[in-house]
Each structure stands twice: as C-alpha cells, then as structure tokens.
Amino acid sequence: MTKPTDSSKGGEGMQPALAYEDAKKMAESKDNNVRLSLASRQDIQPEILYYLADDGDANVRQAIASNALTPKQADLLLAKDKDGQVRMELAEKISKLAPELDQKTQRKAHDFVIKTLEILVEDQQDKIRAVISEAVKELDTIPVSIVRRLASDDLDSVASPVLQSSPILTDEDLLKIIWDGVRGSRLKAISRRSNLGERITDAIVETKDHDAIASMLDNQSAQIREETLDQLVEQAPGIEVWHKPLVKRPKLSPLSLKRLAGFVAENLLENLLDRPDLDPEVSTAIGLEVRKRMEVDNVLEENISDEDEKAIEAEVAKLHKSGKLTEDRITTRLHCGDREFAIHALAKVADLPPLVARRMILSRAAKTVVALVWKAGFSMELANIVQLRLAGIPPQQSIKVDENGDVPISDKELDWQVTLYIDDAE
C-alpha cells in the first residue's frame, strides 16, 4: 500500500485535509484498510490517533506507533502493546525524539517520553532495547536509572553502547560494573571510553581480560599510571595482542621501552625507534636488539648450495627411514649450531615442506614455533630449545610448559598455526 502523502497544506496531487467528523467516521470503519490509511496521515487530530492506538488490527497500531503526530499518551499505551513490531516501530520513533529531550521540552511531553523509555528498556525483544541504547548512548538528558538499566543488560548490543559512550555513568557506576564481573565485549566497551581515569584503568588491569586491556592500551585518552604500564610490559611477552598498543603508548618508562625491544616483532621495533621520547641510551639498546635479530635471520635465510641442501635432505631422509631421526639427535645438532639440519629434520618428521618449516621458524612467534615441534610429535623440552636456539626468541617471550608439564596451548590452536603457514605457502 502506498503511504499517504502529507496533506496538511493541500495542493495538486495531494489529499485534501480531513474534517474531524470525516476522520471520526473513518476511524470507526470496519474496513481495516480505511483505518490504516487514516493512521498514517499527518493531518489528523490527536484524539483520533489516540483512539486508533487501541485498534484491533496490529497494522493500524504499527502505523500509529510510527506516526510522529501520535500523542505521547498513546505512545505510552503502545509501549505495552502485545505486538512486537508495534513496539519496534515505537522504539525507532522514540529514538529520534530522545535527542530533543532537554530543558526546553514541554514538561508533560517530556514525562510521557521518559515513561515510554522506561517501559521499552525492559522490553523482552532484544532489538528494541538495542535501538533505545543506541539512541541515548551520548545523551546527558536521560534519567540515570534508564542508562544504568541498559548498562546492566545481559546482551552486549544493548549494554555496550552506553558503557562506551554515556556521559551519565560515573566512575563509581563503572567500577561497580567491573567489580560485579563484567567481561568480554562489555568490558572492552568500557576500555574504549574517552578520558578514562586511573581508578578505572587499574580496575580493568585487575580483571586480567587480555582483550579489554589491549583496547584500554589502544585508547590514547585513557590515563594509565606509569607503574601500571611497567607491570603490563613485564607481563606482555606472551600476550601478543598487547604488543602493538604498548609500543604506541605515550609516556613509557625507559625500562619498559628496553623490555619491549626484547620481544616485540621487527616492524614494532621500527615503531619504537621512531618514538620522539627515546633517550640515547634506550635508542642504543633497541638498535642492538635490531642488529642481533638481523644476525639470526641472516643465518636462517642464508642461501646454501643446491648440493649442500640435497646432502642434508638425503641425510635426514635416511635417518628418518631408519627411525634414528630422534629428538635427542635434533637437540645435539642444534647445540652444535647445525640449524639447517634442525629445520629439515623438523619438516621431515612433521611431514611439511622445508620452506614451510623455515617460515614458521622465521616468524619468531612462540606459538608458531611450538606448533611446528608439536606437529612433529616432539616434546616441549625440544620446543624450548628450538624457540631459544633456532628461532632466537627471547627467554621472557618463549612459551614454557604449564604446572602439569603440558603444552599450554590447545591442539586446535596449534593445528591452526600450522595450517596458516601451509595455506600461505600454496
């Protein structure tokens, strides 16, 4: 059905304005289509629209819910409608009205809109609550009770907008939410708030939620104590998601900068060197780390002759066939500095092309290196040696066995690491 055009001014091609008596007769018509056409008009008296808010046809009530001229008393009635789409139409309309709620809004109209919002934020339909949350997330004219209700919602799409943006939530509100155990997307939303104070950032760190802490570190307006940053840098070697935001974090202590240089990836080392706050001593320390890594890479990437490579492949194949390509043998050869043998041996036992094994080692990512050794079926003891002696991973960044002596990474994650490099090589 074509939506009726605005007929309040009349004119060619437009419906003439309805007289009150004619509108009343249409509202009492038994024809649903007649009442529906009436409900969408923009020249109807408020009492007619209010009357239609209780219509037996849900389509008519939907039209009334979306009509901007519907009296606020009718909106309040529709907020409790049994039809979900009626309430959705109302929520979308109210979301457009909410930003206009301020001291200039007529008091009675203001009260009706607020009462309608209070009903809609309790709606059982998730999408309705999410629409309201998006509408009020940056407003400072909404009652705090409504914002707190949205912030405590179990659904991320409802709670996160106000948790990230609402100016009404105080530090005390946020601390209570954090202490009550909020995690995941909702905690990340808090981490992204503008101008987070130190009390909040300390509380986020205490949650040990790695993703939320990463978002907080990436939030340049968040105020983080130097002591807290030092603590995070000390924990960061095995938490890769923190590396990039830490490198970009302003006001890091010289000690933290030196520690970062010991474990972040090469491209992040370059970012460290570009920092304007580097003093000469720290700059020198980072430069030494860069050169050290280049030396390891040069050894691993050096081009050996085809003859030498064929000889290594033949030796590895012979040992493997005879069952003598053992963990002890690979360990011994690594201690002797025979990196090429180790790469080809790991590739052979893991049933991977040597190129894939080499790239996994060159990644200098602890998970990836451990995944290569795991794929070959060897122990974490060898994985530790391969991380340190073959990949050149700093001890503080290497992955170690857990308290049970097991690999602290799931088989699924290890398999994914291997698959990633196989796909990349194809």
NUTI-33833 format. One record per residue (C-alpha): x, y, z; residue in one letter. Coordinates in nm, 4 decimals. Layout:
[[X, Y, Z], 'A'];
...
END
This chain:
[[0.0000, 0.0000, 0.0000], 'M'];
[[0.1319, 0.3457, -0.0910], 'T'];
[[0.1922, 0.5624, 0.2105], 'K'];
[[-0.0380, 0.8667, 0.2024], 'P'];
[[0.1325, 1.1956, 0.1298], 'T'];
[[0.1409, 1.4890, 0.3654], 'D'];
[[-0.1898, 1.6656, 0.3060], 'S'];
[[-0.1700, 1.9335, 0.5709], 'S'];
[[-0.1242, 2.2073, 0.3107], 'K'];
[[-0.3386, 2.0649, 0.0298], 'G'];
[[-0.2437, 2.1302, -0.3318], 'G'];
[[-0.2349, 1.9481, -0.6611], 'E'];
[[-0.1787, 1.5732, -0.6295], 'G'];
[[-0.2321, 1.5806, -0.2512], 'M'];
[[-0.5214, 1.4613, -0.0375], 'Q'];
[[-0.7483, 1.7342, 0.0950], 'P'];
[[-0.7379, 1.7900, 0.4704], 'A'];
[[-0.9910, 1.5765, 0.6543], 'L'];
[[-1.2654, 1.7305, 0.8577], 'A'];
[[-1.2939, 1.5979, 1.2138], 'Y'];
[[-1.6270, 1.4251, 1.1508], 'E'];
[[-1.4971, 1.2520, 0.8398], 'D'];
[[-1.1872, 1.1351, 1.0279], 'A'];
[[-1.4051, 1.0030, 1.3099], 'K'];
[[-1.6189, 0.8023, 1.0660], 'K'];
[[-1.3071, 0.6549, 0.9045], 'M'];
[[-1.1670, 0.5598, 1.2467], 'A'];
[[-1.4894, 0.3706, 1.3220], 'E'];
[[-1.4931, 0.1946, 0.9829], 'S'];
[[-1.4966, -0.1840, 0.9785], 'K'];
[[-1.2601, -0.1790, 0.6813], 'D'];
[[-0.9031, -0.2305, 0.8076], 'N'];
[[-0.7570, -0.0583, 0.5031], 'N'];
[[-0.9608, 0.2549, 0.5669], 'V'];
[[-0.8386, 0.2782, 0.9235], 'R'];
[[-0.4805, 0.2004, 0.8129], 'L'];
[[-0.4818, 0.4853, 0.5599], 'S'];
[[-0.6116, 0.7161, 0.8311], 'L'];
[[-0.3445, 0.6103, 1.0846], 'A'];
[[-0.0618, 0.7193, 0.8540], 'S'];
[[-0.1928, 1.0683, 0.7764], 'R'];
[[-0.0298, 1.3865, 0.9022], 'Q'];
[[-0.3477, 1.5979, 0.9283], 'D'];
[[-0.5406, 1.4017, 1.1873], 'I'];
[[-0.6498, 1.5367, 1.5225], 'Q'];
[[-0.4630, 1.3894, 1.8218], 'P'];
[[-0.7753, 1.2326, 1.9717], 'E'];
[[-0.8335, 1.0326, 1.6506], 'I'];
[[-0.4765, 0.8997, 1.6629], 'L'];
[[-0.5181, 0.8151, 2.0307], 'Y'];
[[-0.8393, 0.6267, 1.9507], 'Y'];
[[-0.6622, 0.4219, 1.6825], 'L'];
[[-0.3814, 0.3292, 1.9241], 'A'];
[[-0.6219, 0.0705, 2.0637], 'D'];
[[-0.7268, -0.0625, 1.7218], 'D'];
[[-0.7768, -0.4347, 1.6857], 'G'];
[[-0.5567, -0.4523, 1.3734], 'D'];
[[-0.1814, -0.4669, 1.4507], 'A'];
[[-0.1016, -0.2997, 1.1171], 'N'];
[[-0.3071, 0.0034, 1.2195], 'V'];
[[-0.1329, 0.0195, 1.5574], 'R'];
[[0.2062, -0.0057, 1.3857], 'Q'];
[[0.1161, 0.2943, 1.1704], 'A'];
[[0.0069, 0.4865, 1.4793], 'I'];
[[0.3308, 0.3904, 1.6583], 'A'];
[[0.5431, 0.5298, 1.3747], 'S'];
[[0.3352, 0.8457, 1.3242], 'N'];
[[0.5262, 1.1450, 1.4622], 'A'];
[[0.1986, 1.3255, 1.5419], 'L'];
[[0.0679, 1.0491, 1.7692], 'T'];
[[0.0075, 1.1932, 2.1188], 'P'];
[[0.2624, 1.0960, 2.3804], 'K'];
[[-0.0166, 0.9406, 2.5897], 'Q'];
[[-0.0820, 0.6995, 2.3017], 'A'];
[[0.2903, 0.6191, 2.2777], 'D'];
[[0.2851, 0.5202, 2.6422], 'L'];
[[-0.0060, 0.2865, 2.5686], 'L'];
[[0.1703, 0.1372, 2.2641], 'L'];
[[0.4864, 0.0684, 2.4652], 'A'];
[[0.2933, -0.2152, 2.6283], 'K'];
[[0.1385, -0.3453, 2.3064], 'D'];
[[0.1319, -0.7234, 2.2659], 'K'];
[[0.2628, -0.6986, 1.9085], 'D'];
[[0.6439, -0.6833, 1.8918], 'G'];
[[0.6508, -0.4924, 1.5639], 'Q'];
[[0.4257, -0.2226, 1.7115], 'V'];
[[0.6749, -0.1764, 1.9935], 'R'];
[[0.9655, -0.1772, 1.7456], 'M'];
[[0.8045, 0.0973, 1.5357], 'E'];
[[0.7547, 0.2970, 1.8548], 'L'];
[[1.1137, 0.2400, 1.9700], 'A'];
[[1.2510, 0.3676, 1.6400], 'E'];
[[1.0317, 0.6775, 1.6617], 'K'];
[[1.1224, 0.7439, 2.0258], 'I'];
[[1.4916, 0.7029, 1.9394], 'S'];
[[1.4560, 1.0017, 1.7062], 'K'];
[[1.2762, 1.2065, 1.9711], 'L'];
[[1.5184, 1.1308, 2.2548], 'A'];
[[1.7931, 1.3749, 2.1456], 'P'];
[[1.5398, 1.6594, 2.1671], 'E'];
[[1.4700, 1.5957, 2.5345], 'L'];
[[1.6089, 1.8923, 2.7242], 'D'];
[[1.5007, 2.1770, 2.9466], 'Q'];
[[1.3083, 2.3345, 2.6568], 'K'];
[[1.0895, 2.0271, 2.6092], 'T'];
[[0.7363, 2.0735, 2.7386], 'Q'];
[[0.7293, 1.9151, 3.0828], 'R'];
[[0.4236, 1.6969, 3.0241], 'K'];
[[0.5539, 1.5688, 2.6894], 'A'];
[[0.8968, 1.5104, 2.8466], 'H'];
[[0.7459, 1.2990, 3.1244], 'D'];
[[0.5487, 1.0842, 2.8805], 'F'];
[[0.8582, 1.0178, 2.6651], 'V'];
[[1.0598, 0.9217, 2.9731], 'I'];
[[0.7857, 0.6878, 3.0942], 'K'];
[[0.7724, 0.5301, 2.7498], 'T'];
[[1.1515, 0.4811, 2.7531], 'L'];
[[1.1316, 0.3211, 3.0973], 'E'];
[[0.8928, 0.0612, 2.9568], 'I'];
[[1.0881, -0.0005, 2.6365], 'L'];
[[1.4223, -0.0615, 2.8147], 'V'];
[[1.2540, -0.3541, 2.9900], 'E'];
[[1.1140, -0.4973, 2.6661], 'D'];
[[1.1631, -0.8701, 2.6123], 'Q'];
[[1.2618, -0.8079, 2.2500], 'Q'];
[[1.6401, -0.7608, 2.2384], 'D'];
[[1.6380, -0.5443, 1.9255], 'K'];
[[1.4045, -0.2910, 2.0879], 'I'];
[[1.6380, -0.2427, 2.3838], 'R'];
[[1.9337, -0.2172, 2.1450], 'A'];
[[1.7586, 0.0575, 1.9438], 'V'];
[[1.6963, 0.2579, 2.2610], 'I'];
[[2.0558, 0.2105, 2.3802], 'S'];
[[2.1960, 0.3465, 2.0533], 'E'];
[[1.9592, 0.6417, 2.0731], 'A'];
[[2.0517, 0.7528, 2.4262], 'V'];
[[2.4184, 0.6487, 2.4468], 'K'];
[[2.5588, 1.0035, 2.4205], 'E'];
[[2.2746, 1.1978, 2.5817], 'L'];
[[2.3047, 1.3701, 2.9189], 'D'];
[[1.9310, 1.4427, 2.9473], 'T'];
[[1.8209, 1.0847, 3.0158], 'I'];
[[1.7481, 0.9701, 3.3735], 'P'];
[[2.0396, 0.7779, 3.5187], 'V'];
[[1.8072, 0.4895, 3.6082], 'S'];
[[1.7424, 0.4234, 3.2383], 'I'];
[[2.1115, 0.4343, 3.1490], 'V'];
[[2.2047, 0.2057, 3.4380], 'R'];
[[1.9360, -0.0409, 3.3318], 'R'];
[[2.0780, -0.0511, 2.9796], 'L'];
[[2.4366, -0.0760, 3.1083], 'A'];
[[2.3477, -0.3811, 3.3165], 'S'];
[[2.1720, -0.5611, 3.0303], 'D'];
[[2.2948, -0.9147, 2.9614], 'D'];
[[2.3076, -0.8504, 2.5867], 'L'];
[[2.6282, -0.6937, 2.4525], 'D'];
[[2.4489, -0.4974, 2.1799], 'S'];
[[2.2328, -0.3313, 2.4449], 'V'];
[[2.4875, -0.2665, 2.7190], 'A'];
[[2.7982, -0.1798, 2.5145], 'S'];
[[2.6803, 0.1482, 2.3533], 'P'];
[[2.6066, 0.3180, 2.6865], 'V'];
[[2.9055, 0.1584, 2.8593], 'L'];
[[3.1333, 0.3095, 2.5972], 'Q'];
[[2.9727, 0.6483, 2.5464], 'S'];
[[2.7210, 0.7558, 2.8101], 'S'];
[[2.8295, 1.0737, 2.9951], 'P'];
[[2.5804, 0.9911, 3.2695], 'I'];
[[2.7711, 0.6900, 3.4025], 'L'];
[[3.0104, 0.7948, 3.6800], 'T'];
[[3.3384, 0.6344, 3.7792], 'D'];
[[3.1536, 0.4747, 4.0702], 'E'];
[[2.8981, 0.3258, 3.8300], 'D'];
[[3.1739, 0.1861, 3.6086], 'L'];
[[3.3756, 0.0472, 3.8994], 'L'];
[[3.0691, -0.1316, 4.0356], 'K'];
[[3.0009, -0.2842, 3.6936], 'I'];
[[3.3631, -0.4019, 3.6637], 'I'];
[[3.3727, -0.5377, 4.0191], 'W'];
[[3.0437, -0.7193, 3.9589], 'D'];
[[3.2275, -0.9280, 3.6988], 'G'];
[[3.1547, -0.7750, 3.3577], 'V'];
[[3.3893, -0.9196, 3.0937], 'R'];
[[3.4239, -0.9622, 2.7182], 'G'];
[[3.2675, -0.7091, 2.4820], 'S'];
[[3.1123, -0.5028, 2.7593], 'R'];
[[3.4427, -0.4623, 2.9412], 'L'];
[[3.6070, -0.3706, 2.6091], 'K'];
[[3.3384, -0.1052, 2.5649], 'A'];
[[3.4348, 0.0493, 2.8986], 'I'];
[[3.8016, 0.0307, 2.7959], 'S'];
[[3.7262, 0.2453, 2.4908], 'R'];
[[3.5597, 0.5304, 2.6852], 'R'];
[[3.7088, 0.8767, 2.6426], 'S'];
[[3.9304, 1.0085, 2.9226], 'N'];
[[3.9246, 0.7009, 3.1451], 'L'];
[[4.0670, 0.7811, 3.4873], 'G'];
[[4.3394, 0.5862, 3.6641], 'E'];
[[4.0954, 0.4192, 3.9047], 'R'];
[[3.9093, 0.2673, 3.6112], 'I'];
[[4.2208, 0.1635, 3.4186], 'T'];
[[4.3655, -0.0021, 3.7291], 'D'];
[[4.0376, -0.1903, 3.7757], 'A'];
[[4.0450, -0.3079, 3.4126], 'I'];
[[4.4018, -0.4356, 3.4564], 'V'];
[[4.2942, -0.6290, 3.7663], 'E'];
[[4.0384, -0.8236, 3.5594], 'T'];
[[4.3232, -0.9847, 3.3586], 'K'];
[[4.0974, -0.9693, 3.0499], 'D'];
[[4.3623, -0.9529, 2.7759], 'H'];
[[4.1378, -0.8141, 2.5017], 'D'];
[[3.9892, -0.5441, 2.7228], 'A'];
[[4.3357, -0.4412, 2.8435], 'I'];
[[4.4512, -0.4238, 2.4807], 'A'];
[[4.1604, -0.1904, 2.3996], 'S'];
[[4.2468, 0.0231, 2.7013], 'M'];
[[4.6119, 0.0470, 2.5934], 'L'];
[[4.4983, 0.1467, 2.2453], 'D'];
[[4.2791, 0.4216, 2.3942], 'N'];
[[4.5170, 0.7178, 2.3874], 'Q'];
[[4.2900, 0.9263, 2.6121], 'S'];
[[4.2955, 0.6647, 2.8905], 'A'];
[[4.5041, 0.7702, 3.1893], 'Q'];
[[4.7314, 0.4831, 3.2948], 'I'];
[[4.9839, 0.5091, 3.5749], 'R'];
[[5.3483, 0.4532, 3.4786], 'E'];
[[5.3701, 0.1823, 3.7426], 'E'];
[[5.0736, 0.0045, 3.5830], 'T'];
[[5.2311, 0.0299, 3.2379], 'L'];
[[5.5569, -0.1166, 3.3706], 'D'];
[[5.3582, -0.4040, 3.5184], 'Q'];
[[5.1833, -0.4699, 3.1866], 'L'];
[[5.5084, -0.4605, 2.9891], 'V'];
[[5.6542, -0.7175, 3.2281], 'E'];
[[5.3573, -0.9499, 3.1616], 'Q'];
[[5.3366, -0.8764, 2.7872], 'A'];
[[5.5916, -1.1138, 2.6242], 'P'];
[[5.3416, -1.3967, 2.5912], 'G'];
[[5.0401, -1.1707, 2.5229], 'I'];
[[5.0831, -1.0631, 2.1618], 'E'];
[[4.7616, -0.8585, 2.1496], 'V'];
[[4.9252, -0.6058, 2.3862], 'W'];
[[5.2440, -0.5536, 2.1846], 'H'];
[[5.1288, -0.3001, 1.9267], 'K'];
[[4.9243, -0.0785, 2.1639], 'P'];
[[5.2090, -0.0829, 2.4174], 'L'];
[[5.4599, 0.0303, 2.1550], 'V'];
[[5.2281, 0.3183, 2.0629], 'K'];
[[5.1560, 0.4071, 2.4260], 'R'];
[[5.2910, 0.7511, 2.5298], 'P'];
[[5.4989, 0.8097, 2.8428], 'K'];
[[5.6574, 0.4680, 2.8759], 'L'];
[[5.9498, 0.4459, 3.1157], 'S'];
[[6.2997, 0.3767, 2.9739], 'P'];
[[6.2922, 0.0362, 3.1448], 'L'];
[[5.9651, -0.0558, 2.9730], 'S'];
[[6.0966, 0.0590, 2.6355], 'L'];
[[6.4029, -0.1625, 2.6738], 'K'];
[[6.1886, -0.4591, 2.7766], 'R'];
[[5.9584, -0.4101, 2.4779], 'L'];
[[6.2568, -0.4138, 2.2453], 'A'];
[[6.3385, -0.7608, 2.3716], 'G'];
[[6.0243, -0.9320, 2.2493], 'F'];
[[5.8115, -0.7327, 2.0020], 'V'];
[[5.8121, -0.8100, 1.6287], 'A'];
[[6.0573, -0.6395, 1.3920], 'E'];
[[5.8023, -0.3959, 1.2475], 'N'];
[[5.7180, -0.2834, 1.6003], 'L'];
[[6.0853, -0.2382, 1.6778], 'L'];
[[6.0925, 0.0176, 1.3978], 'E'];
[[5.7993, 0.1970, 1.5611], 'N'];
[[5.9883, 0.2004, 1.8904], 'L'];
[[6.2883, 0.3606, 1.7226], 'L'];
[[6.0613, 0.6296, 1.5765], 'D'];
[[5.9303, 0.7399, 1.9163], 'R'];
[[6.0136, 1.1056, 1.9880], 'P'];
[[6.0670, 1.0398, 2.3602], 'D'];
[[6.3615, 0.7993, 2.3228], 'L'];
[[6.6727, 0.8949, 2.5123], 'D'];
[[7.0143, 0.7978, 2.3634], 'P'];
[[7.0659, 0.5009, 2.5965], 'E'];
[[6.7310, 0.3420, 2.5109], 'V'];
[[6.7787, 0.4119, 2.1404], 'S'];
[[7.1144, 0.2348, 2.1506], 'T'];
[[6.9656, -0.0655, 2.3329], 'A'];
[[6.6913, -0.1013, 2.0719], 'I'];
[[6.9453, -0.0679, 1.7908], 'G'];
[[7.1497, -0.3516, 1.9384], 'L'];
[[6.8384, -0.5702, 1.9557], 'E'];
[[6.7639, -0.4978, 1.5891], 'V'];
[[7.1161, -0.5990, 1.4861], 'R'];
[[7.1032, -0.9125, 1.6993], 'K'];
[[6.7833, -1.0269, 1.5296], 'R'];
[[6.9204, -0.9491, 1.1856], 'M'];
[[7.2167, -1.1764, 1.2574], 'E'];
[[6.9848, -1.4661, 1.3480], 'V'];
[[6.7697, -1.4061, 1.0399], 'D'];
[[7.0739, -1.3936, 0.8140], 'N'];
[[7.1853, -1.7316, 0.9411], 'V'];
[[6.8402, -1.8835, 0.8873], 'L'];
[[6.7869, -1.7214, 0.5476], 'E'];
[[7.1329, -1.7793, 0.4091], 'E'];
[[7.1291, -1.9468, 0.0714], 'N'];
[[7.3004, -2.2822, 0.0850], 'I'];
[[7.4053, -2.4506, -0.2335], 'S'];
[[7.1750, -2.6996, -0.4004], 'D'];
[[7.4382, -2.9649, -0.3416], 'E'];
[[7.4545, -2.8985, 0.0328], 'D'];
[[7.0762, -2.8891, 0.0619], 'E'];
[[7.0423, -3.2189, -0.1212], 'K'];
[[7.3009, -3.3700, 0.1101], 'A'];
[[7.1082, -3.2543, 0.4186], 'I'];
[[6.7792, -3.3830, 0.2748], 'E'];
[[6.9391, -3.7194, 0.1963], 'A'];
[[7.0837, -3.7494, 0.5475], 'E'];
[[6.7536, -3.6542, 0.7089], 'V'];
[[6.5581, -3.8982, 0.4891], 'A'];
[[6.7986, -4.1838, 0.5712], 'K'];
[[6.7824, -4.1183, 0.9461], 'L'];
[[6.4031, -4.0887, 0.9335], 'H'];
[[6.3655, -4.4154, 0.7431], 'K'];
[[6.5823, -4.5985, 0.9935], 'S'];
[[6.3976, -4.4476, 1.2914], 'G'];
[[6.7041, -4.2565, 1.4062], 'K'];
[[6.5724, -3.9024, 1.3487], 'L'];
[[6.5081, -3.8653, 1.7192], 'T'];
[[6.4562, -3.5726, 1.9491], 'E'];
[[6.7970, -3.6303, 2.1087], 'D'];
[[6.9694, -3.6218, 1.7695], 'R'];
[[6.7999, -3.2940, 1.6715], 'I'];
[[6.8885, -3.1445, 2.0118], 'T'];
[[7.2530, -3.2454, 1.9741], 'T'];
[[7.2782, -3.0992, 1.6252], 'R'];
[[7.1161, -2.7747, 1.7425], 'L'];
[[7.3670, -2.7448, 2.0262], 'H'];
[[7.6372, -2.7816, 1.7609], 'C'];
[[7.4832, -2.4947, 1.5652], 'G'];
[[7.3519, -2.7057, 1.2771], 'D'];
[[7.0359, -2.5036, 1.2112], 'R'];
[[6.9769, -2.6303, 0.8575], 'E'];
[[6.9714, -2.9898, 0.9773], 'F'];
[[6.7209, -2.8976, 1.2500], 'A'];
[[6.4881, -2.7195, 1.0056], 'I'];
[[6.4902, -3.0104, 0.7586], 'H'];
[[6.4528, -3.2663, 1.0388], 'A'];
[[6.1506, -3.0921, 1.1885], 'L'];
[[5.9978, -3.0563, 0.8426], 'A'];
[[6.0535, -3.4247, 0.7643], 'K'];
[[5.9018, -3.5612, 1.0858], 'V'];
[[5.6126, -3.3120, 1.0704], 'A'];
[[5.5524, -3.4070, 0.7046], 'D'];
[[5.5848, -3.0454, 0.5949], 'L'];
[[5.7826, -2.8842, 0.3119], 'P'];
[[6.1149, -2.7404, 0.4399], 'P'];
[[6.0016, -2.3961, 0.3151], 'L'];
[[5.7003, -2.4057, 0.5485], 'V'];
[[5.9143, -2.5127, 0.8458], 'A'];
[[6.1648, -2.2358, 0.7700], 'R'];
[[5.8932, -1.9704, 0.7537], 'R'];
[[5.7455, -2.0894, 1.0811], 'M'];
[[6.0862, -2.0557, 1.2462], 'I'];
[[6.1453, -1.7139, 1.0883], 'L'];
[[5.8105, -1.5885, 1.2195], 'S'];
[[5.9737, -1.5760, 1.5620], 'R'];
[[5.6245, -1.6200, 1.7055], 'A'];
[[5.6447, -1.8552, 2.0031], 'A'];
[[5.3078, -2.0208, 1.9307], 'K'];
[[5.4055, -2.0882, 1.5707], 'T'];
[[5.7422, -2.2392, 1.6632], 'V'];
[[5.5865, -2.4578, 1.9323], 'V'];
[[5.3218, -2.5650, 1.6777], 'A'];
[[5.5957, -2.6866, 1.4411], 'L'];
[[5.7560, -2.9020, 1.7119], 'V'];
[[5.4107, -3.0255, 1.8205], 'W'];
[[5.3275, -3.1204, 1.4604], 'K'];
[[5.6440, -3.3306, 1.4545], 'A'];
[[5.5284, -3.5057, 1.7718], 'G'];
[[5.8204, -3.3941, 1.9862], 'F'];
[[5.8182, -3.2711, 2.3457], 'S'];
[[5.8025, -2.9215, 2.4956], 'M'];
[[6.1613, -2.9753, 2.6047], 'E'];
[[6.2695, -2.9691, 2.2412], 'L'];
[[6.0208, -2.6870, 2.1726], 'A'];
[[6.2009, -2.4767, 2.4334], 'N'];
[[6.5378, -2.5398, 2.2693], 'I'];
[[6.4010, -2.4660, 1.9209], 'V'];
[[6.2449, -2.1413, 2.0442], 'Q'];
[[6.5689, -2.0196, 2.2020], 'L'];
[[6.8449, -2.1625, 1.9817], 'R'];
[[6.6838, -2.1900, 1.6395], 'L'];
[[6.4234, -1.9113, 1.6310], 'A'];
[[6.6122, -1.6710, 1.8570], 'G'];
[[6.3068, -1.5993, 2.0720], 'I'];
[[6.3998, -1.4182, 2.3966], 'P'];
[[6.3513, -1.6355, 2.7094], 'P'];
[[6.0903, -1.3986, 2.8531], 'Q'];
[[5.8801, -1.4337, 2.5381], 'Q'];
[[5.9105, -1.8107, 2.4932], 'S'];
[[5.6273, -2.0480, 2.5765], 'I'];
[[5.7003, -2.2879, 2.8602], 'K'];
[[5.5217, -2.5939, 2.9935], 'V'];
[[5.2437, -2.5421, 3.2457], 'D'];
[[5.2416, -2.6731, 3.6006], 'E'];
[[5.1402, -3.0194, 3.4728], 'N'];
[[5.4259, -3.0301, 3.2237], 'G'];
[[5.1886, -2.9936, 2.9282], 'D'];
[[5.1792, -2.7566, 2.6315], 'V'];
[[4.9743, -2.4534, 2.7499], 'P'];
[[4.8032, -2.4242, 2.4084], 'I'];
[[4.5112, -2.6261, 2.2737], 'S'];
[[4.5658, -2.8757, 1.9932], 'D'];
[[4.3111, -2.6824, 1.7875], 'K'];
[[4.5137, -2.3620, 1.8147], 'E'];
[[4.8401, -2.5424, 1.7347], 'L'];
[[4.6852, -2.7073, 1.4304], 'D'];
[[4.5540, -2.3702, 1.3142], 'W'];
[[4.9044, -2.2219, 1.3384], 'Q'];
[[5.0407, -2.4965, 1.1116], 'V'];
[[4.7517, -2.4689, 0.8638], 'T'];
[[4.8049, -2.0953, 0.8395], 'L'];
[[5.1594, -2.1413, 0.7099], 'Y'];
[[5.0704, -2.4298, 0.4797], 'I'];
[[4.7970, -2.2193, 0.3158], 'D'];
[[5.0326, -1.9253, 0.2854], 'D'];
[[5.2898, -2.1375, 0.1032], 'A'];
[[5.0434, -2.2679, -0.1553], 'E'];
END
